[in-house]
Each structure stands twice: as structure tokens, then as C-alpha cells.
Amino acid sequence: MKAELIAVGTEILTGQIVNTNSQYLSEKMAELGIDVYFQTAVGDNEERLIAVIDIASKRSDLVILCGGLGPTEDDLTKQTLAKFLGRDLVFDAQASQRLDEFFATRSQYSRTPNNERQAQLIEGSTPLQNTTGLAVGGLIEQDGVTYVVLPGPPSELKPMVQDQLTPLLSGNQRLYSRVLRFFGIGESQLVTVLADLIDQQTDPTLAPYAKTGEVTLRLSTKAANQAEADEKLEDLERVIAEIVSLEGLPLSHYLYGYGEDGSLAQVVIDLLKQTGQTITAAESLTAGLLQARIADFAGSSAIFKGGFVTYSLEEKAKMLGLPMAELEEHGVVSDFTAAAMAQGAREKTGADLAISLTGVAGPDELEGQPVGTVYFGLATVHGVQTTKVVIGGRSRADIRYIATLHAFNLVRQALLNA
């Protein structure tokens, strides 16, 4: 089913209000497996509204109009749609009763003749009762097209959609989605290696989204139930995981989690708790950003006893017990310093793992190293390893944030490979 949304109201076009209804309705239609192909905003003008409805009726199976159901003369959605369909407006008994009850209990409000408009609906419509307002909505089918009229205020529209409209539109299938989260591979490379799947997609579908430092991939399918959807999505995920990146690694190497709100930090915290291990950190360019992220999670004290923020060589030497002469020889931005910081932090705290970060956040080069150069040290019971990453084309804040993601990912991989 192809759907079209028409938001009615001059105040939308003039920018007086933001059209949040279309976003909400698009989400609800997607949940029902209904594809929204078009969204339109039109002012409170009969001629222009009829023109928009005419276009929608020729290209969509479901046309949803929201707004313009109030008592004033410029609230003309039902009247205009009735004219377009060649039907009369009639009074809905339940909506009329709601009007009577409203004014009977609110003596401070005067009932006027135009209030009656709110209880009208197009002849032949299925009424959509308004439990939080006075304007009744409606659903009517004509010439193979289903038309729906909804009130404009979100406080009235949302309950009506959820309680009245959704049961009428629910079919045998709904849309189910799964979000895969990747780190260490860019969107352009992911799209490149998935090009054949993307070009040939039907159902399930897949869509990549770039975020700061990572990429998510949304898999979606229409199915009768969750079990059926899970089977289809797992089959597609299995195919994706086995595809080889341009670096020669399977995409499963970069897949770290699921969901809209997932994070590398959460994955690492969970792994540490599961394995009963503890972590510490020694940070230079990130100035405690990684440790603050760890502390965001409830129960982090069980796996994180404390750490270090050491910007200068002097503080690195003093706080971590490192040889000053060797630090000066190798410099702040070096694999030696990253390794020494991680090893020193682990020895000072007795943690099972220690991660260190030192590098150049910008805006200028440091020790001949370009902005975005970051060295990481990871110390475990098996020894110390270092990694160099160059985070290019980013602001100072982005470099620091992405550096913490790399740090969490190194810890994640170490825990998984232990």
C-alpha cells in the first residue's frame, strides 16, 4: 500500500509551527508495513487543498490529511474533502454527545454554532473518536483510495491514530527492523562492499546511516510476526557478516552491536562485567573523556577503580612512574609513550586491563605529527601492544570523541579474543 500525508495549515507554511505530525505518522505507517511515498503541506485554502487531494488520489492508495478539523471558518479539511468526493457532511452521534458533555460541565465556555462543525464527518465514513479533544476524525474509501482525516494538535492526533486508526489499517503484515552497528569501517566502504545487496534488495531491505565515528545499517522486512521477521533478518545478517571488506576482513569483524541506542562503551562495560575483569585508563589528548564515559553506566564501579589524566610529560612521569629521560627522547606522541602509559596505569591500579591514549587533537601539529594522530596502548596480563590511528578531517572535539571509540574498540577486541 502506498500512502501520502497531507498536512493542512497555513501556520505550517509560515513557520509558526513545526510539522511533527508527519514524522509521527510516517513512523506509525512504517510499523504497519505501509510505505509513505509523499508528504505535502498546504495552507487553509479550498482551491489549493482540492488540487493537492486530486494529485494524491491519482498516485496513492491511502491519503491521510491532518489538521483543519476545528470550529473556525479556516478549518476546512472535512468540508473540502467532502466536496472533492461529492458527499455530504453528517453529524456523528457520539461526537455530538461529547460536545454536549463538554459544554455542560464547563460553564465558563460559551457554545457557538460553529462548534457543531467539530461533530461532523463525511457521509459514509467510519468515525475516529477523539478522546482528548472535540473534533471527530474519519476514514472513508472511494474509488479504490482510502482517505483519513485527523485533527492537527498532536495531543489529539496521536491517541486517535494509536487507538482508532491503527486497528483499522493493521493488515497481516507489519514492518520489523534490526539495526547493526559497525566501527572501524567508513560508510563509503561499507556501501561499496554491499553494493550488490543494495542494488538487488527487495525484502528485506537495508539502508546505511553514517554517525560520528561509526556506521549503522538498518535491516527491514515485512512479516506476519516477530518470529518470521527474525528468520528473514538473521538470514540477511548472516550474508552481510560474511562479506569481505576492502581490507580483507569479514564485516563481522566490524560489527559490534545492535539497536538505535547501542554504544561501544556499553558493549565493553557489559563484557567486563561478564568476564569479571577490571579496567583503568591513562589519557592525554582526551583528558578523561573515556573515563567519564565509563562512569556513565550504572555499576561501573565494579569494573573501574580509577585512572589518570596526564597531559604533560612531567605528569606522565610523576603520576605513572615513568622514566622522564625516555619520555623526552621519544616524545608525547609515540608508541613508546602510549605503551609506557598503559603499563604504568595497570601497575599502579592492579587492573586487569589498561588503555592509554596520547596524540594530537589540534588545531596545530605536535612533534611533527599531523592533527588527528593518536597512539593507543593496551596493557594486559599478556603484555603491552600499541596501535596508531590517524583521524582525518575532523574538528578537535570529533578527534577526541572518535579516539575514545577506538580505545573502547581495542578493549572490546581484546576481551573477545582473550
DRENKOLPA-465550 format. One record per residue (C-alpha): residue in one letter; x, y, z. Coordinates in pm, 1 decimal. Layout:
<atoms>
   r         px         py         pz
   A          X          Y          Z
...
</atoms>
This chain:
<atoms>
   r         px         py         pz
   M        0.0        0.0        0.0
   K      130.8      343.7      -98.2
   A       45.8      622.2      143.8
   E       56.7     1000.6      120.4
   L       44.9     1252.9      404.2
   I     -112.6     1596.4      366.5
   A      -59.0     1844.3      649.2
   V     -316.9     2124.2      633.7
   G     -247.5     2461.9      790.3
   T     -112.4     2797.6      680.6
   E       78.7     2820.0     1009.4
   I      296.2     2527.0      891.2
   L      390.0     2710.4      571.1
   T      471.3     3033.9      754.4
   G      691.1     2852.7     1005.4
   Q      474.8     2934.7     1306.8
   I      458.8     2566.0     1399.5
   V      675.3     2265.5     1317.4
   N      502.2     1978.5     1140.0
   T      581.4     1694.8     1380.7
   N      265.4     1506.1     1282.4
   S      412.0     1389.4      951.7
   Q      714.4     1242.1     1127.3
   Y      491.9     1059.0     1375.7
   L      257.0      932.8     1105.4
   S      546.8      813.4      889.0
   E      681.7      611.7     1180.6
   K      340.1      459.8     1251.4
   M      283.8      371.3      886.4
   A      625.1      205.6      871.3
   E      534.8       -5.9     1174.8
   L      224.3     -120.0      988.0
   G      419.7     -207.1      673.4
   I      266.7       83.0      480.5
   D      505.2      275.6      255.6
   V      480.1      655.2      271.2
   Y      586.6      787.8      -69.3
   F      485.8     1153.5      -44.8
   Q      440.8     1427.9      215.5
   T      276.9     1762.1      138.7
   A      195.7     2074.3      336.7
   V      -82.6     2302.7      212.8
   G     -242.2     2616.7      352.3
   D     -602.8     2673.4      459.4
   N     -728.8     2729.4      106.3
   E    -1002.9     2521.7      -53.3
   E     -879.9     2551.1     -411.2
   R     -523.2     2453.1     -331.5
   L     -632.4     2174.5      -95.8
   I     -857.8     2022.5     -364.3
   A     -566.7     2033.3     -608.9
   V     -341.0     1851.3     -361.8
   I     -607.6     1587.4     -284.6
   D     -662.7     1534.3     -658.5
   I     -293.3     1466.9     -715.2
   A     -274.8     1235.4     -414.0
   S     -580.2     1035.8     -523.2
   K     -411.9      952.0     -854.5
   R      -85.9      819.8     -710.3
   S     -156.8      684.2     -361.5
   D     -376.1      412.5     -209.1
   L     -400.9      583.0      129.6
   V     -431.2      959.6      174.1
   I     -406.9     1092.8      529.3
   L     -499.0     1455.9      596.3
   C     -420.3     1608.5      934.4
   G     -528.0     1948.8     1061.8
   G     -817.8     2176.5      981.0
   L    -1092.0     1998.7     1180.2
   G    -1157.8     2283.1     1425.9
   P    -1461.4     2510.9     1460.8
   T    -1342.2     2817.7     1267.6
   E    -1402.8     2911.6      903.7
   D    -1044.8     2836.3      802.6
   D    -1079.0     2479.4      936.9
   L    -1197.6     2336.3      608.1
   T    -1038.3     1992.4      566.0
   K    -1353.7     1782.2      607.2
   Q    -1561.2     2025.0      406.0
   T    -1311.0     2028.0      120.7
   L    -1263.0     1651.8      110.2
   A    -1643.3     1605.3      115.1
   K    -1671.6     1840.0     -182.7
   F    -1397.0     1652.9     -368.0
   L    -1568.3     1318.5     -305.9
   G    -1914.6     1456.0     -385.7
   R    -2051.2     1363.2      -44.6
   D    -2242.8     1544.6      229.5
   L    -2133.4     1611.9      585.1
   V    -2338.7     1444.0      856.9
   F    -2331.4     1456.1     1235.8
   D    -2174.9     1173.9     1434.2
   A    -2390.7     1092.7     1736.0
   Q    -2103.5     1008.3     1968.9
   A    -1910.4     1322.8     1878.1
   S    -2222.6     1533.7     1927.0
   Q    -2274.0     1379.7     2269.9
   R    -1913.5     1462.7     2359.3
   L    -1980.7     1825.3     2265.8
   D    -2288.9     1829.3     2488.6
   E    -2096.5     1683.6     2782.0
   F    -1804.7     1920.8     2735.6
   F    -2009.7     2239.0     2745.6
   A    -2243.3     2108.8     3018.3
   T    -1950.3     2077.0     3258.0
   R    -1768.5     2397.9     3158.5
   S    -1993.3     2695.1     3221.2
   Q    -1708.7     2935.9     3152.7
   Y    -1716.2     2840.6     2781.8
   S    -1995.8     2960.6     2552.7
   R    -2116.8     2712.8     2292.5
   T    -2145.7     2870.7     1948.3
   P    -2296.7     2736.0     1623.8
   N    -1955.7     2677.1     1467.3
   N    -1868.4     2427.4     1741.1
   E    -2110.0     2190.3     1570.7
   R    -1862.5     2156.0     1281.0
   Q    -1638.4     1951.5     1505.2
   A    -1900.2     1674.6     1533.3
   Q    -1940.9     1641.9     1155.6
   L    -1787.8     1378.4      934.0
   I    -1814.5     1284.5      569.3
   E    -2118.0     1068.9      489.9
   G    -2020.0      701.7      477.5
   S    -1709.9      747.4      692.6
   T    -1601.0      525.3      976.8
   P    -1571.6      770.3     1267.9
   L    -1244.5      802.8     1456.8
   Q    -1341.1      923.2     1802.0
   N    -1140.4     1196.9     1969.6
   T    -1076.3     1108.6     2333.9
   T     -868.7     1417.3     2410.4
   G    -1049.7     1681.1     2204.7
   L    -1378.5     1757.6     2030.4
   A    -1316.0     1716.4     1656.3
   V    -1408.7     1371.6     1527.1
   G    -1186.9     1213.9     1262.6
   G    -1290.3      975.3      992.2
   L    -1190.5      708.8      740.2
   I    -1363.4      659.4      407.9
   E    -1284.7      455.1       95.3
   Q    -1387.0      565.3     -252.4
   D    -1274.3      452.6     -597.7
   G    -1000.8      234.4     -451.4
   V     -846.8      509.4     -238.0
   T     -876.4      528.7      140.8
   Y     -896.8      880.5      285.7
   V     -834.6      960.0      652.0
   V     -889.8     1292.3      826.2
   L     -720.1     1359.9     1160.7
   P     -704.9     1659.1     1395.3
   G     -395.2     1878.8     1393.0
   P     -298.5     1905.1     1763.7
   P      -55.9     1617.6     1838.5
   S     -225.5     1561.0     2175.5
   E     -541.7     1469.8     1983.1
   L     -387.4     1311.4     1674.0
   K     -161.2     1059.1     1845.4
   P     -425.6      889.1     2064.8
   M     -663.3      880.0     1767.6
   V     -401.9      714.7     1547.8
   Q     -293.4      469.0     1813.8
   D     -636.3      367.3     1942.9
   Q     -871.0      427.7     1648.0
   L     -682.3      429.1     1317.6
   T     -412.0      167.6     1369.0
   P     -656.3     -122.4     1427.3
   L     -837.6      -31.8     1103.4
   L     -520.2      -23.6      896.1
   S     -346.0     -323.5     1050.6
   G     -317.8     -599.9      796.2
   N     -148.0     -936.5      800.5
   Q      198.9     -787.2      783.4
   R      395.6     -528.6      975.3
   L      738.6     -376.9      934.1
   Y     1016.6     -513.0     1154.5
   S     1366.5     -369.3     1172.1
   R     1707.1     -454.0     1311.7
   V     1992.9     -204.2     1341.1
   L     2350.6     -331.1     1306.2
   R     2628.9     -110.5     1443.4
   F     2976.1     -107.4     1286.0
   F     3301.8       53.8     1395.5
   G     3629.8       73.4     1205.6
   I     3478.6       90.4      857.9
   G     3350.6      402.4      682.6
   E     3009.5      441.1      523.9
   S     3154.2      470.7      171.7
   Q     3347.4      143.0      207.5
   L     3050.3      -33.8      364.2
   V     2824.6       80.5       79.7
   T     3087.1      -28.6     -174.1
   V     3115.7     -385.5      -47.2
   L     2738.0     -408.9       -2.7
   A     2662.4     -260.4     -346.9
   D     2519.8     -581.3     -494.1
   L     2292.2     -640.6     -195.9
   I     2172.3     -279.4     -200.5
   D     2109.3     -280.3     -576.7
   Q     1917.5     -608.0     -567.5
   Q     1725.7     -552.1     -242.8
   T     1354.7     -624.7     -233.2
   D     1256.3     -767.4      103.1
   P     1436.9     -744.9      340.2
   T     1583.9     -403.7      266.5
   L     1899.2     -244.3      404.5
   A     1996.3      118.9      449.9
   P     2327.9      256.8      584.9
   Y     2348.5      565.4      807.1
   A     2671.5      744.4      897.2
   K     2723.3      864.6     1253.1
   T     3024.0     1036.0     1408.4
   G     3295.3      771.0     1403.1
   E     3072.5      477.7     1315.0
   V     2812.6      343.2     1072.5
   T     2476.7      179.1     1133.6
   L     2290.7      -47.0      895.3
   R     1913.7      -79.8      925.0
   L     1764.3     -408.9      801.9
   S     1386.7     -403.1      749.6
   T     1131.9     -662.9      646.2
   K      756.8     -707.4      628.7
   A      631.6    -1012.3      813.4
   A      327.7    -1151.3      988.8
   N      504.5    -1182.6     1324.1
   Q      834.5    -1131.8     1504.3
   A      948.6    -1492.0     1459.2
   E      902.4    -1476.8     1083.7
   A     1079.8    -1140.3     1070.7
   D     1370.5    -1265.5     1283.3
   E     1427.3    -1556.0     1046.2
   K     1444.0    -1327.6      742.8
   L     1661.7    -1067.8      914.7
   E     1901.9    -1327.2     1053.8
   D     1947.0    -1476.4      706.4
   L     2036.5    -1132.4      568.2
   E     2263.6    -1051.7      862.3
   R     2449.1    -1379.3      809.0
   V     2512.4    -1289.3      444.9
   I     2631.6     -939.0      540.8
   A     2864.3    -1066.8      813.9
   E     3046.2    -1294.3      567.3
   I     3110.6    -1023.5      305.6
   V     3478.2     -924.7      294.7
   S     3583.3     -560.5      336.3
   L     3841.8     -385.6      119.3
   E     4096.8     -462.4      394.8
   G     4028.9     -834.6      353.6
   L     3839.2     -876.4      680.6
   P     3480.3    -1004.4      705.3
   L     3224.0     -742.6      801.9
   S     3160.7     -941.1     1120.1
   H     3498.2     -803.1     1236.6
   Y     3349.4     -451.7     1243.9
   L     3005.0     -543.9     1377.8
   Y     2997.8     -463.2     1746.7
   G     2632.8     -430.7     1848.7
   Y     2268.7     -371.2     1774.3
   G     1996.2     -113.5     1821.4
   E     1940.0      257.8     1779.0
   D     2090.4      342.0     2117.0
   G     2373.0       92.1     2135.3
   S     2728.9      205.5     2201.7
   L     3080.8       66.5     2210.1
   A     3112.6      182.5     2567.4
   Q     2807.9      -18.4     2674.1
   V     2936.2     -327.8     2494.9
   V     3273.5     -300.5     2670.6
   I     3117.1     -244.1     3013.5
   D     2895.6     -548.9     2963.9
   L     3191.5     -763.8     2854.5
   L     3397.7     -654.8     3154.8
   K     3113.4     -739.9     3390.3
   Q     3058.2    -1076.3     3222.2
   T     3424.4    -1171.3     3244.8
   G     3476.4    -1023.1     3592.2
   Q     3768.4     -810.6     3476.4
   T     3865.1     -455.2     3571.7
   I     3993.2     -167.4     3361.9
   T     4188.4      153.1     3408.3
   A     4291.8      429.0     3168.0
   A     4564.2      687.2     3120.3
   E     4452.2      970.9     2896.0
   S     4638.0     1258.1     2740.6
   L     4457.2     1423.5     2448.6
   T     4112.2     1301.9     2564.0
   A     4155.5     1448.1     2914.7
   G     3936.0     1195.1     3094.9
   L     3667.7     1167.6     2826.1
   L     3695.8      788.3     2813.6
   Q     3684.5      752.1     3191.6
   A     3384.0      982.7     3212.9
   R     3207.2      763.8     2956.8
   I     3275.4      454.3     3166.5
   A     3127.1      625.3     3470.0
   D     2806.1      699.4     3279.7
   F     2693.2      340.6     3330.9
   A     2536.5      208.8     3647.0
   G     2755.3      -41.2     3827.3
   S     3074.2       84.4     3662.1
   S     3249.9       94.1     4000.0
   A     3265.7     -285.6     3986.9
   I     3495.8     -277.8     3685.9
   F     3658.8       66.7     3712.1
   K     3852.3      167.7     4023.1
   G     4009.8      481.9     3884.4
   G     4252.5      616.7     3627.1
   F     4479.1      900.7     3519.4
   V     4469.0     1221.0     3315.4
   T     4827.3     1311.6     3225.0
   Y     4868.7     1589.2     2971.1
   S     5231.5     1690.2     3018.7
   L     5541.5     1469.6     3014.1
   E     5606.1     1575.2     3372.2
   E     5269.4     1445.1     3490.3
   K     5311.0     1126.6     3290.5
   A     5638.5     1065.2     3465.9
   K     5514.7     1164.7     3812.8
   M     5169.9     1006.3     3817.5
   L     5254.0      687.9     3628.0
   G     5610.0      638.5     3749.5
   L     5762.1      661.6     3402.4
   P     6126.9      742.4     3316.0
   M     6138.5     1112.6     3223.9
   A     6450.4     1082.6     3011.9
   E     6296.4      817.1     2788.5
   L     5969.3     1008.9     2759.4
   E     6164.2     1313.2     2643.8
   E     6358.1     1101.6     2397.7
   H     6050.3      951.1     2235.4
   G     5808.9     1241.2     2279.1
   V     5443.8     1269.4     2381.2
   V     5308.5     1137.2     2051.0
   S     5473.0      798.6     2020.5
   D     5408.4      430.9     2058.3
   F     5669.8      419.4     2336.9
   T     5478.6      672.8     2544.5
   A     5144.1      503.8     2476.8
   A     5286.8      167.8     2586.4
   A     5453.4      315.3     2895.8
   M     5133.0      495.5     2997.2
   A     4924.1      178.2     2970.1
   Q     5176.3      -35.1     3156.1
   G     5220.6      229.0     3426.1
   A     4844.4      266.9     3478.0
   R     4799.8     -108.5     3508.4
   E     5082.5     -142.5     3759.0
   K     4957.2      149.6     3969.1
   T     4597.3       25.7     3994.4
   G     4627.6     -350.6     3961.3
   A     4356.6     -352.8     3694.9
   D     4331.9     -644.9     3453.9
   L     4340.7     -413.6     3150.9
   A     4475.6      -64.5     3096.0
   I     4414.4      150.8     2790.5
   S     4610.1      466.7     2711.7
   L     4560.2      748.7     2460.8
   T     4813.8     1010.6     2356.1
   G     4816.5     1220.4     2041.4
   V     4733.2     1542.0     1861.0
   A     4379.2     1680.1     1891.9
   G     4471.3     2004.2     1715.9
   P     4445.8     2266.2     1594.2
   D     4824.7     2251.2     1533.0
   E     5076.3     1977.6     1471.5
   L     5275.2     1840.4     1764.6
   E     5626.0     1695.1     1745.3
   G     5596.4     1686.0     1367.6
   Q     5286.3     1466.8     1388.9
   P     4974.9     1581.5     1199.2
   V     4647.7     1668.3     1371.0
   G     4443.0     1355.8     1432.3
   T     4738.5     1126.9     1506.4
   V     4661.3      910.3     1809.8
   Y     4864.3      632.5     1971.8
   F     4690.3      376.0     2190.6
   G     4846.4      140.0     2439.9
   L     4671.4     -168.7     2572.5
   A     4826.9     -348.8     2867.3
   T     4703.5     -689.4     2983.5
   V     4847.8     -985.7     3167.1
   H     4992.9    -1094.2     2830.8
   G     5192.7     -774.5     2776.6
   V     5150.4     -440.3     2602.4
   Q     5050.7     -366.8     2244.7
   T     5027.6      -30.7     2069.2
   T     4815.6       95.7     1782.8
   K     4843.5      410.6     1575.0
   V     4538.6      572.2     1414.9
   V     4514.7      891.4     1210.4
   I     4170.5     1050.9     1242.3
   G     4150.0     1286.5      948.5
   G     3932.5     1580.9      852.3
   R     3768.3     1631.4     1189.9
   S     3723.5     1901.5     1450.0
   R     3914.2     1887.5     1778.1
   A     3601.1     1764.5     1957.1
   D     3540.4     1493.0     1696.4
   I     3901.3     1372.8     1710.6
   R     3881.5     1334.8     2086.8
   Y     3543.2     1158.8     2069.1
   I     3647.0      921.2     1790.2
   A     3969.2      845.8     1976.9
   T     3764.5      717.4     2269.3
   L     3568.0      495.4     2030.7
   H     3891.5      344.0     1902.8
   A     4003.0      286.9     2261.0
   F     3680.7      110.2     2352.7
   N     3702.6      -99.9     2038.0
   L     4056.4     -212.2     2118.7
   V     3939.6     -320.7     2463.4
   R     3638.4     -496.7     2310.4
   Q     3853.9     -694.8     2069.7
   A     4097.1     -787.8     2347.5
   L     3815.6     -919.2     2566.0
   L     3663.2    -1117.8     2281.0
   N     3997.8    -1269.4     2182.6
   A     4115.8    -1348.5     2534.8
</atoms>
